[in-house]
Each structure stands twice: as C-alpha cells, then as structure tokens.
Amino acid sequence: MFGKTSRVSALCTVFLVLATPAYASAPEAFVRDLAANALASLGEKGVADEEHDRRFRGLLTQSFDLPKISRFVLGRYWRKATDEQRKSFVSLFEDFTVQAYAGRFREIGSARLSVVKSREVSANQVLVSSLIELPDRAPIEVGWRIRAHESELKIVDVVLEGVSMRISLRDEFTAVIRQSGGRVAGLLDALRRKTQAKR
C-alpha cells in the first residue's frame, strides 16, 4: 500500500517544496527560484532528521495548496466525507507527504533545473515545463501546474514524464477506499497506521 511512488518522482521531490515568496512575478520565475532556493534550504549538511523534517513540512505548506490537492486526490469521496473526515484527511495527507519525501533530497545533490516553456491551462493556472538534470542520467521532464489566487502562487500538481502525481495518488487512495468497502474511514485508518508506524 502506498509503495508504488517511483524513485524518479522521489528524486524530484526536493523541487516541490520551496516556492518564492507569495508574490512571485511570474510562474517561470517562480519555478526557477523554487529550484535554487530548495536546494539551498534543504541541502545543508549535518542537519538532524527531526529538524530536517520540520523544515520540509514548513516549506511544503508554504509552497503547495495542500487543501486543494487533498480535495482532488480524495476525488468523489470528498463529497461523501464528513467535515471532520475532510479535516483529518488534509492533516494526514500532509503527514503522509512529509514521511514519503522528506529524506529524499539527499539523493539528488547536484541536480539542476531549467525552465523550457509555459502555457496557460485555465483562467488562473499555468503549466511550466522544465528539465531536471541529474548526474549520469538522461534529463527528466517535469511540469509544474501553478495556480494564482489572491496574488499568491501555489503548486497544485507536478507532472513527471507525462504522469500527474495528483492523479496517481487519487487512483491509489481510491483503491484503498474501495478495499475498505467504500468507506473514507478506511483510508484514514490506513494513513494513520502508516504515518504513526514511522514516528
């Protein structure tokens, strides 16, 4: 369960966790600064795991529209969930993301990101296409779906080699709910067990 996230997506995660300050001038500049600042912030040597996770969580909540992503990945079950279940899911989804990715940035030490192009995908969202270069590997195509809301830019999805990470998670979570008899509570229990087991 939750074990199919690719190594490549894990390697790219460092670029997902630090946006420029809320009033970035443009999505492309947002992504360029994101890459540079994330490596500088999270690449410090000798940081204790607990402190590293704390930094990662702070940058994650700053950079991503976690409530919006949470609603998307829960899919049609969001409407079926109670207010308390929705609140619990957003919190558990944050914990799940931190535990899944917080330690992976060390694996991409000297990676570089270059912006290729961008295009509007809706009235308030832009997809920025980029290449991530890793030593001794072919460049990886990564798209950043960025939403503008009230003068603030937030990441709402990452498209890795043509695969949407939020759609992949939605499929994975939906499968867990179905295995639990269609109960959102079944997914919440699974996420609690997974996150608590690593504490």
C-alpha positions in Angstrom: 0.0 0.0 0.0 1.3 3.4 -1.0 4.5 1.8 -2.2 4.4 2.5 -5.9 5.8 6.0 -6.0 8.7 5.9 -8.4 12.2 6.6 -7.4 12.4 9.3 -10.0 9.5 11.2 -8.5 11.1 10.9 -5.1 14.3 12.3 -6.6 12.4 15.3 -7.9 10.5 16.0 -4.7 13.1 18.4 -3.5 12.0 20.8 -6.2 8.4 20.6 -4.9 8.9 22.1 -1.5 10.0 25.7 -1.7 8.3 28.4 -3.6 9.4 32.0 -3.8 7.7 34.5 -1.5 4.0 34.7 -2.1 4.1 37.5 -4.7 6.3 35.9 -7.4 6.4 37.9 -10.6 5.6 35.1 -13.0 5.2 31.3 -13.0 8.5 30.7 -14.8 10.4 32.9 -12.3 8.6 31.1 -9.6 9.9 27.7 -10.7 13.4 28.9 -11.3 13.6 30.4 -7.8 11.9 27.3 -6.4 14.7 25.1 -7.6 17.5 27.3 -6.5 16.1 28.0 -3.1 15.0 24.5 -2.3 18.5 23.1 -2.8 20.0 25.9 -0.7 17.5 25.4 2.1 17.3 21.6 2.2 20.8 20.7 1.1 22.5 21.8 4.3 24.8 19.0 5.6 24.7 17.7 9.1 21.1 18.6 9.9 19.3 16.3 12.3 16.4 14.3 10.9 13.9 15.9 13.2 15.0 19.4 12.2 15.1 18.4 8.5 11.5 17.1 8.6 10.4 20.3 10.4 12.0 22.4 7.6 10.5 20.2 4.9 7.0 20.5 6.4 7.2 24.2 6.7 8.3 24.6 3.1 5.7 22.1 1.9 2.8 24.0 3.5 4.2 27.3 2.2 4.6 26.1 -1.4 1.7 23.8 -2.1 -2.1 24.4 -2.0 -2.5 21.3 0.2 -6.2 21.7 0.9 -6.9 21.9 -2.8 -4.7 19.0 -3.6 -6.3 17.0 -0.8 -9.7 17.6 -2.2 -8.6 16.5 -5.6 -6.9 13.3 -4.5 -9.8 12.2 -2.4 -11.9 12.6 -5.6 -15.6 11.9 -5.4 -15.2 10.7 -1.9 -14.6 14.2 -0.7 -18.3 14.9 -1.1 -19.2 11.8 0.9 -16.8 12.6 3.7 -17.9 14.5 6.8 -16.4 17.8 7.8 -14.3 16.0 10.4 -13.1 13.4 8.0 -12.1 16.1 5.5 -10.1 17.9 8.2 -8.5 14.7 9.2 -7.6 13.8 5.7 -5.9 17.1 5.0 -3.8 16.7 8.1 -2.9 13.0 7.4 -2.1 13.8 3.8 0.4 16.4 4.9 2.0 13.8 7.3 2.0 11.2 4.5 3.8 13.6 2.1 6.4 14.6 4.7 7.2 11.0 5.6 7.2 9.8 1.9 9.6 12.5 0.7 11.3 14.4 3.4 14.5 12.4 3.3 14.9 12.0 -0.4 16.5 15.3 -1.3 20.0 14.0 -0.4 19.8 11.7 -3.4 19.8 14.5 -5.9 22.7 16.6 -4.5 23.9 18.3 -7.7 20.7 18.3 -9.7 19.9 21.3 -11.9 16.6 22.5 -13.2 16.0 24.6 -16.4 12.7 26.0 -17.5 11.7 25.2 -21.1 8.3 26.9 -21.6 5.0 27.6 -20.0 1.4 27.7 -21.1 -2.0 28.6 -19.6 -4.2 25.6 -18.8 -7.1 27.6 -17.3 -8.0 31.1 -16.4 -5.9 31.0 -13.2 -3.4 28.1 -13.8 -0.2 27.8 -15.8 1.8 24.7 -16.6 5.5 25.4 -16.6 7.6 22.8 -18.4 11.1 22.1 -17.1 14.0 19.7 -17.3 15.8 18.3 -14.3 19.3 17.1 -14.9 20.9 14.5 -12.7 24.5 13.2 -12.9 24.8 10.3 -15.3 21.1 10.3 -16.2 19.0 11.5 -19.0 17.2 14.8 -18.3 13.8 14.3 -16.7 10.8 16.2 -17.9 8.8 17.8 -15.1 5.7 20.0 -15.5 4.6 22.3 -12.7 0.9 23.2 -12.5 0.8 26.5 -10.7 -2.4 28.3 -9.5 -2.6 32.0 -8.9 -5.1 33.0 -6.2 -5.3 36.4 -4.5 -1.8 37.5 -5.7 -0.3 34.2 -4.5 1.2 31.4 -6.4 0.8 27.8 -5.2 1.7 24.4 -6.7 -1.3 22.2 -7.3 0.3 19.4 -9.3 3.5 18.0 -10.7 3.6 16.2 -14.0 6.5 13.8 -14.2 7.4 12.4 -17.6 3.7 13.0 -18.6 2.3 11.4 -15.4 0.3 13.6 -13.0 1.3 12.9 -9.4 -2.0 14.0 -8.0 -3.9 11.7 -10.4 -1.6 8.8 -9.4 -2.3 9.5 -5.7 -6.1 9.8 -6.3 -6.0 6.4 -8.0 -4.1 4.9 -5.2 -6.3 6.3 -2.4 -9.4 5.4 -4.3 -8.2 1.8 -4.4 -7.7 1.8 -0.6 -11.2 3.2 -0.1 -12.8 0.5 -2.3 -10.9 -2.2 -0.5 -12.4 -0.8 2.7 -15.9 -1.2 1.4 -16.2 2.4 0.1 -15.5 3.9 3.5 -13.4 7.1 3.7 -12.7 6.0 7.3 -10.8 3.0 5.9 -8.4 5.3 4.1 -8.0 7.5 7.2 -7.2 4.4 9.3 -4.6 3.2 6.7 -2.9 6.6 6.6 -2.8 6.8 10.4 -1.2 3.4 10.7 1.4 4.3 8.0 2.3 7.6 9.4 2.4 6.5 13.1 4.5 3.5 12.3 7.4 5.7 11.2 7.3 8.1 14.1 
